[in-house]
Amino acid sequence: MTVTIDPKDFTRLALDPHEDGVWIVTLNRPDKRNALDLATVEELVTFFSTAPRAGVKAVVLAGAGDHFCAGLDLIEHHDADRSPADFMHVCLRWHEAFNKMEYGGVPVIAALQGAVVGGGLELASSAHVRVMDQTTYFALPEGQRGLFTGGGATIRVADLIGKARMIDMILMGRVYQGQEAVDLGLAQYIVEGSSMDKALELARRAAENLPLTNFAICSAISHVQNMSALDAAYAESVVAGIVNTQPDARARLAAFADKSAARVRPNS
């Protein structure tokens, strides 16, 4: 079933679809350093729930202005004076949005700049690939603000950098940037110029893959990681059985067989 996404239906996100199936999705609250209010989270849920059925081949996720995302909108949180149950449901919507990103099957490339802080780091860690520029910095300041992470840092950030480093970040307010952040796993690429340019290049490369292959890469791997080794081996075999016999792959396999396909070469 094919559905459509109308960019005019979104106010917190700016959507820019390209003819090659790559969509640029931009958090559009630069005056708030793209802090995540509930309305923004709901638009993320809507977009990423629909993207796999709307022909979206890859997504570049970015932030308007000088910062990617400064995390939870603390002003909204303060003014709402939520009950524990109310905030629990807010967190569950965050998890819904971020799970749709990680498990949705569409490659998500995050173009990072400036603050990637708190919930902004939780959002970025839900992307499959992260590109940072020289202004990017990562932090989990919840400990100093009397808060605790609620959007998946204990799952995804800890998975990226390890439990001990994640605890250190939130306990001490430690900030990572530059090559150190890449070495720890907070981003896979660092660029001198625009992170958007590099992220768009990577998204276009990913969009050239077969959609079913990308679906497996950007969904099955995360699911398999949650399984026991025995269940993971079974699930991987089933997914490989489906993906590796897809009719659309025949031409690519034939090109490899007749030596007309590009060969893997080391970077020069």
C-alpha positions in Angstrom: 0.0 0.0 0.0 1.5 3.3 -1.1 0.7 6.5 0.8 1.8 10.1 0.3 3.4 12.7 2.5 2.4 16.3 2.1 5.1 18.7 3.4 2.4 21.3 4.0 0.9 19.2 6.7 4.1 19.7 8.9 4.9 22.9 10.8 7.6 21.8 13.2 9.5 19.9 10.5 10.5 21.3 7.1 10.4 18.6 4.5 12.3 18.7 1.2 11.7 15.7 -1.1 14.2 15.1 -3.9 13.4 13.3 -7.1 15.9 10.5 -6.3 13.8 9.5 -3.2 16.0 11.3 -0.7 14.1 13.5 1.7 15.7 16.2 3.8 13.8 16.5 7.2 14.8 19.6 9.2 13.9 20.4 12.7 12.5 23.9 12.3 12.7 25.7 15.6 16.0 27.5 15.3 15.0 30.1 17.9 14.7 27.3 20.4 17.9 25.5 19.2 15.4 23.0 17.8 14.4 21.8 21.3 11.9 19.0 21.1 8.4 19.9 22.2 5.6 17.4 22.0 4.3 18.8 18.7 7.7 18.2 17.1 7.8 14.6 18.5 4.3 13.9 17.1 5.4 15.1 13.6 8.5 12.8 13.8 6.1 9.9 14.6 3.9 10.8 11.7 6.7 11.2 9.2 8.7 8.1 10.1 5.6 6.0 10.4 4.7 6.9 6.8 8.1 7.1 5.1 8.5 3.3 4.4 5.2 3.2 2.6 5.7 6.5 0.8 8.6 5.6 -1.4 11.2 7.4 0.8 14.5 5.8 -0.1 16.7 7.7 2.5 16.4 10.6 4.9 18.8 13.3 5.9 17.8 14.6 9.3 19.1 18.1 10.2 18.4 21.1 12.4 17.8 24.6 11.2 20.2 27.3 12.3 23.4 26.8 14.2 22.4 23.7 16.3 21.1 20.2 15.6 18.9 19.8 18.7 19.3 21.0 22.3 17.0 18.3 23.6 13.8 18.4 25.6 12.0 21.8 25.5 12.5 22.6 29.1 10.3 25.7 29.0 7.3 23.6 27.8 8.2 21.0 30.4 8.3 23.6 33.2 5.2 25.3 32.1 3.2 22.1 31.7 4.0 21.0 35.3 3.3 17.5 34.2 2.3 14.6 36.6 4.5 11.5 36.6 2.0 9.7 34.5 1.8 12.6 32.0 5.6 12.7 31.5 5.7 8.9 31.2 3.4 9.1 28.2 5.5 12.0 26.8 8.6 9.7 27.0 6.6 6.9 25.3 5.9 9.1 22.4 9.6 9.9 22.1 10.3 6.2 22.1 7.7 5.7 19.4 9.3 8.4 17.2 12.8 7.1 17.7 11.8 3.4 17.2 10.2 4.3 13.9 13.5 5.8 12.9 15.7 3.0 14.0 13.5 0.1 13.0 11.5 1.6 10.1 13.8 0.3 7.4 14.6 3.6 5.7 18.2 4.8 6.1 18.4 7.9 8.3 21.6 10.0 8.0 21.9 12.7 10.7 23.7 16.0 9.7 24.9 17.4 13.0 26.1 20.8 13.9 26.3 22.7 17.2 24.5 21.3 20.1 23.6 17.6 20.1 22.5 17.6 23.7 20.3 15.6 26.0 17.2 14.5 23.9 19.0 15.8 20.8 21.7 13.1 21.4 18.9 10.5 21.9 17.4 11.7 18.6 20.7 11.5 16.8 21.5 8.1 18.2 18.3 6.8 16.6 19.8 7.6 13.1 21.7 4.9 11.3 24.6 7.2 10.4 25.8 10.4 12.0 27.9 13.1 10.3 29.3 15.9 12.5 31.1 19.1 11.6 33.7 21.0 13.5 31.1 22.9 15.6 29.3 19.8 16.9 29.4 18.9 20.6 27.6 16.1 22.5 26.4 16.1 26.1 23.9 14.7 28.5 23.3 17.5 31.0 20.3 15.9 32.7 22.2 15.2 35.9 23.0 18.8 36.5 19.3 19.8 35.8 17.8 17.4 38.2 16.5 15.2 35.4 17.0 11.7 33.9 17.1 10.6 30.3 13.7 9.5 29.0 14.2 9.1 25.2 16.5 6.1 25.0 20.0 7.3 26.0 20.2 4.3 28.4 19.6 2.1 25.4 21.2 3.7 22.3 23.9 6.1 23.7 25.1 3.4 26.0 25.2 1.0 23.1 27.3 3.5 21.1 29.8 4.4 23.7 29.4 1.9 26.5 27.6 2.0 29.9 30.5 3.5 31.8 31.0 6.4 29.4 27.3 7.1 29.2 27.1 7.2 33.1 30.1 9.6 33.1 28.5 11.9 30.6 25.3 12.3 32.5 26.8 12.2 36.0 29.6 14.7 35.3 28.1 16.7 32.4 31.0 15.7 30.2 31.1 17.2 26.7 32.6 15.4 23.7 33.6 17.0 20.4 36.0 16.6 17.5 37.8 13.4 16.6 37.3 12.1 20.2 33.6 11.9 19.6 34.1 9.9 16.4 36.6 7.6 18.1 34.0 6.9 20.8 31.3 6.1 18.3 29.0 9.2 18.8 29.4 9.9 15.0 30.8 7.9 12.1 32.0 10.8 10.0 33.6 14.2 10.8 34.0 16.9 8.1 35.7 20.2 7.8 32.9 21.8 5.9 29.2 21.2 5.9 27.8 18.1 7.6 24.7 18.5 5.4 26.8 18.1 2.2 28.3 14.9 3.4 25.1 13.5 4.8 23.3 14.2 1.5 26.1 12.4 -0.3 25.8 9.4 1.9 22.0 9.4 1.7 22.1 9.4 -2.1 24.6 6.5 -2.0 22.3 4.5 0.3 19.3 5.3 -1.9 20.9 3.5 -4.8 20.6 0.2 -2.9 17.6 -1.9 -3.4 14.8 -0.9 -1.0 14.4 -4.4 0.5 18.1 -4.6 1.2 18.0 -1.3 2.9 14.9 -2.3 4.9 16.9 -5.3 6.2 20.0 -3.3 7.0 18.0 -0.6 8.8 15.6 -2.8 10.6 16.7 -6.4 10.9 20.1 -5.6 12.4 18.6 -3.7 15.3 16.0 -6.4 15.9 18.7 -9.1 15.8 20.8 -7.3 18.3 17.9 -7.6 20.8 17.8 -11.4 20.5 19.7 -14.3 22.0 22.5 -15.7 19.8 20.5 -18.7 18.8 17.4 -16.7 17.9 19.6 -14.1 16.1 21.2 -16.7 13.9 17.7 -18.0 12.9 16.4 -14.6 12.2 19.4 -13.6 10.2 19.0 -16.7 8.1 15.4 -16.0 7.4 16.0 -12.4 6.4 19.0 -13.4 4.2 16.8 -16.0 2.5 14.3 -13.4 1.6 16.7 -10.6 0.7 19.3 -12.6 -1.1 16.8 -14.2 -3.5 14.8 -11.0 -4.4 14.2 -10.8 -8.1 15.5 -7.2 -8.2 18.9 -8.4 -7.2 19.3 -10.7 -10.3 20.6 -8.0 -12.5 23.2 -6.9 -9.9 24.3 -10.4 -9.4 24.6 -10.9 -13.2 26.8 -7.8 -13.4 29.1 -9.2 -10.8 29.2 -12.6 -12.5 30.1 -11.0 -15.9 32.6 -8.6 -14.3 30.8 -5.5 -15.4 30.0 -4.4 -11.8 32.4 -2.2 -9.9 34.7 -4.1 -7.6 35.4 -3.3 -4.0 38.7 -1.3 -3.8 40.5 0.3 -0.9 40.2 4.1 -0.5 43.0 5.9 -2.4 
